Amino acid sequence: MANTTIAAGPTFSLQHRVAERHQVLGRVGFSNLRQHQRHTLFFTPAAPALRRRFYPSIGIYQVGQSASDGTFNSVVCSSTVEGADKLSTDKSRVSRLVNRGCKLIGCGSAVPALKVSNDDLAKIVDTNDEWISVRTGIHNRRVLAGKDNLTDLAAEAARKALDMAEVDPNDVDLILLCSSTPEDLFGSAPQIQKALGCKNNPLAFDITAACSGFMLGLVSAACYIRGGGFKNVLVIGADALSRYVDWTDRGTCILFGDAAGAVVVQACDIGEDGLFGFDLHSDGEGQRHLNASIKENETDHALGTNGSVIDFPPKGSSYSCIQMNGKEVFRFAVRVVPQSIEAALENAGLPRSKIDWLLLHQANQRIIDAVATRLEVPSEHVISNLANYGNTSAASIPLALDEAVRSGKVQAGHVIAAAGFGAGLTWGSAILRWG
């Protein structure tokens, strides 16, 4: 038996054992495990004294037929803890790490009251409804105004998701706010926890990955459940890109809107697992094509420097408006998104024929159509609400999912291929089952 070990710091290592042949670990995802292959995950405490005598492990095995035969693969987890008899159960959480799957059981969404049509935009910039709709598929978008704020939208979407899932806010273990436009420099997730009234003070933090944010949040939720013993994780996608749009630039101001969407991801037995595979990537080289970079403001002369330190105090800073090369972003999306979905399907061990719905980030209808064509997914199996809301960044996938579920289009048991892509550049896909 051949052994290879991948170390990740003093507290974590991954041992990959192959009985008959070596196999290199590939893309990130839940791989279709081959026969005679065993993955063992070791978590060891950082304290040297404990490391010598406490070695928990989780073994993951494939059972059942190949998905190429039209059947779903089943993955079974088991664990062993060497030296467990020397540690009391209150010092170890290993028992919470076995036989864990996760599933999506609730969704919700919220949008601002103010609707801005293409005709409304034509009054402030050189454009018209036909020019916008033909190039993007967008007719209307919602924009924060008046007393509306992003935190309230996110909390409203979260409440709806919890209501559908029949989960009490006090039973939430983790809140992930996927947003690139929080209302606090240090993140807005804790304010959502406060708004929901979670009395047990669950961990809440922000994930920043622009239009791919929700996909990263979904996979992160699965990792917390499978590897951390969490039970109920609230994943929220919420963005207010209208605050960073140059409303005199007809190339970008026509695209973006504000919204929030949320899902509840809940732990379940491995046999009910609803996240079959995923694929995540980033490429910083493409940042020049889509960004909202930091910029320095004029020096505050009232402070002065007294001639003692050059360039101090530092200039104040803020973020620029969204800068985008539309043609390059289009080429990027139609190239990488089909590849990513194919990789996620391979990791899941599923053929394309098992997809009931294609759900992409709602950026541009031409991108959605091009990806669907390359994947040979019929238009009637593509979810799109772009016309009514525009590009709502991290909110777009959960917003579209919520409308599709509540309308009865997406039903329990349906398999969805979802993908996000955008600034960073980042992109990612997941194959999941609703309900």
PEFENBEL-V504700 format. One record per residue. RES is the residue in one small letter. OMEGA is omega in radians with two decimals (NA if undefined). Layout:
[[RES | OMEGA] [RES | OMEGA]]
This chain:
[[m | -3.12] [a | -3.12] [n | 2.98] [t | -3.10] [t | 3.07] [i | -3.10] [a | 3.11] [a | 3.13] [g | -3.04] [p | -3.02] [t | -3.05] [f | 3.01] [s | 3.14] [l | 3.14] [q | -3.08] [h | -3.12] [r | 3.12] [v | -3.02] [a | -2.98] [e | -3.12] [r | 3.07] [h | 3.04] [q | -3.11] [v | 3.07] [l | -3.03] [g | -3.04] [r | 3.07] [v | 3.11] [g | 3.05] [f | -2.99] [s | 2.99] [n | -3.01] [l | -3.14] [r | 3.07] [q | 3.13] [h | -3.10] [q | -3.10] [r | 3.06] [h | 3.12] [t | -3.07] [l | -3.10] [f | 2.99] [f | 3.14] [t | -3.14] [p | -3.10] [a | -3.10] [a | -3.09] [p | -3.09] [a | 3.13] [l | -3.08] [r | -3.08] [r | -3.02] [r | -3.07] [f | -3.08] [y | 3.07] [p | 3.08] [s | 3.10] [i | 3.09] [g | -3.11] [i | -3.07] [y | 3.05] [q | 3.00] [v | 3.10] [g | -3.06] [q | 3.11] [s | 3.11] [a | 3.10] [s | 3.08] [d | 3.13] [g | 3.14] [t | 3.13] [f | 3.01] [n | 3.07] [s | -3.13] [v | -3.11] [v | 3.12] [c | 3.02] [s | -3.11] [s | 3.03] [t | 3.12] [v | 3.11] [e | -3.13] [g | -3.11] [a | -3.13] [d | -3.13] [k | 3.13] [l | 3.10] [s | -3.06] [t | -3.13] [d | 3.10] [k | -3.09] [s | 3.10] [r | -3.05] [v | -3.10] [s | -3.14] [r | -3.02] [l | -3.03] [v | 3.08] [n | -3.09] [r | 2.92] [g | 3.08] [c | -3.13] [k | 3.10] [l | -3.03] [i | 3.14] [g | 3.10] [c | 3.13] [g | 3.13] [s | 3.11] [a | 3.14] [v | 3.10] [p | -3.12] [a | -3.04] [l | 3.08] [k | 3.13] [v | -3.11] [s | 3.05] [n | 3.10] [d | 3.08] [d | 3.13] [l | -3.13] [a | 3.13] [k | -3.08] [i | -3.14] [v | -3.08] [d | 3.14] [t | 3.06] [n | -3.04] [d | -3.11] [e | -3.11] [w | -3.11] [i | -3.03] [s | -3.14] [v | -3.07] [r | -3.03] [t | -3.03] [g | -3.08] [i | 3.06] [h | -3.12] [n | 3.01] [r | 3.10] [r | -3.05] [v | 3.08] [l | 3.14] [a | 3.11] [g | -3.10] [k | 3.10] [d | 3.00] [n | -3.01] [l | -3.13] [t | 3.11] [d | 3.10] [l | -3.13] [a | 3.13] [a | 3.11] [e | 3.11] [a | -3.13] [a | 3.13] [r | 3.14] [k | 3.12] [a | 3.12] [l | 3.11] [d | 3.12] [m | -3.12] [a | -3.07] [e | 3.11] [v | 3.11] [d | 3.10] [p | -3.13] [n | 3.10] [d | 3.10] [v | -3.12] [d | -3.04] [l | 3.07] [i | 3.10] [l | 3.09] [l | 3.12] [c | -3.05] [s | 3.01] [s | -3.10] [t | -3.14] [p | -3.13] [e | 3.06] [d | -3.14] [l | -3.07] [f | 3.09] [g | -3.08] [s | -3.08] [a | 3.13] [p | 3.11] [q | 3.06] [i | 3.06] [q | 3.10] [k | -3.11] [a | 3.13] [l | 3.13] [g | 3.13] [c | -3.03] [k | -3.12] [n | 3.07] [n | 3.11] [p | 3.07] [l | 3.10] [a | 3.11] [f | -3.07] [d | 2.99] [i | -3.11] [t | 3.08] [a | 3.06] [a | -3.03] [c | 3.05] [s | -2.99] [g | -3.09] [f | 3.12] [m | 3.09] [l | 3.11] [g | -3.14] [l | 3.13] [v | 3.09] [s | 3.10] [a | 3.12] [a | 3.14] [c | 3.10] [y | 3.13] [i | -3.07] [r | -3.05] [g | -3.06] [g | 3.09] [g | 3.11] [f | -3.09] [k | -3.11] [n | 3.13] [v | 3.12] [l | 3.13] [v | -3.08] [i | 2.97] [g | -3.09] [a | 3.12] [d | 3.07] [a | -3.09] [l | 3.11] [s | 3.14] [r | -3.08] [y | 3.13] [v | 2.99] [d | -3.02] [w | 3.00] [t | -3.12] [d | -3.06] [r | 3.12] [g | -3.12] [t | -3.03] [c | -3.13] [i | -2.95] [l | -2.81] [f | 3.05] [g | -3.08] [d | -3.14] [a | 3.05] [a | 3.06] [g | -3.07] [a | 3.02] [v | 3.01] [v | 3.09] [v | -3.02] [q | 3.07] [a | 3.12] [c | 3.03] [d | -3.07] [i | 3.13] [g | 3.13] [e | -3.05] [d | -3.09] [g | 3.05] [l | -2.96] [f | -3.10] [g | 3.12] [f | -3.11] [d | -3.04] [l | -3.12] [h | 2.96] [s | -3.14] [d | -3.12] [g | 3.11] [e | -3.09] [g | -3.11] [q | -3.10] [r | -3.10] [h | -3.10] [l | -3.08] [n | 2.96] [a | -2.94] [s | 3.10] [i | 3.12] [k | 3.14] [e | 3.05] [n | 3.09] [e | 3.14] [t | 3.08] [d | -3.06] [h | -3.14] [a | -3.14] [l | -3.11] [g | 3.13] [t | -3.13] [n | 3.10] [g | -3.05] [s | -3.11] [v | 3.13] [i | 3.12] [d | 3.06] [f | 0.00] [p | -3.13] [p | 3.10] [k | 3.02] [g | -3.09] [s | 3.07] [s | 3.14] [y | 3.11] [s | 3.00] [c | -3.12] [i | 3.08] [q | -3.07] [m | 2.97] [n | -3.00] [g | -3.11] [k | -3.13] [e | 3.12] [v | 3.10] [f | 3.14] [r | 3.12] [f | -3.05] [a | -3.07] [v | 3.09] [r | -2.97] [v | -3.06] [v | 3.07] [p | 3.11] [q | -3.11] [s | 3.12] [i | 3.09] [e | 3.12] [a | 3.12] [a | 3.08] [l | 3.11] [e | 3.10] [n | 3.12] [a | -3.09] [g | -3.09] [l | 3.03] [p | 3.11] [r | -3.06] [s | -3.13] [k | -3.12] [i | 3.04] [d | -3.08] [w | 2.98] [l | -3.09] [l | -3.12] [l | 2.96] [h | -3.03] [q | -3.10] [a | -3.06] [n | -3.08] [q | 3.12] [r | 3.07] [i | 3.14] [i | -3.12] [d | -3.11] [a | 3.13] [v | 3.12] [a | 3.12] [t | -3.12] [r | 3.13] [l | 3.14] [e | 3.07] [v | -3.13] [p | -3.09] [s | -3.14] [e | 3.09] [h | 3.12] [v | 3.12] [i | 3.13] [s | 2.99] [n | -3.10] [l | -3.07] [a | -3.04] [n | -3.00] [y | -3.08] [g | -3.13] [n | -3.12] [t | 3.04] [s | -3.05] [a | -3.13] [a | -2.91] [s | -3.11] [i | 3.12] [p | 3.08] [l | 3.12] [a | 3.11] [l | -3.11] [d | 3.12] [e | -3.12] [a | 3.12] [v | -3.07] [r | 3.09] [s | -3.13] [g | 3.13] [k | 3.07] [v | -3.10] [q | -3.13] [a | 3.14] [g | 3.12] [h | 3.13] [v | -3.07] [i | 2.96] [a | -3.08] [a | -3.14] [a | 3.05] [g | -3.13] [f | 3.12] [g | -3.00] [a | -3.12] [g | -0.20] [l | 3.09] [t | 3.03] [w | -3.13] [g | -3.11] [s | 3.06] [a | 3.03] [i | -3.02] [l | 3.08] [r | 3.11] [w | 3.05] [g | NA]]
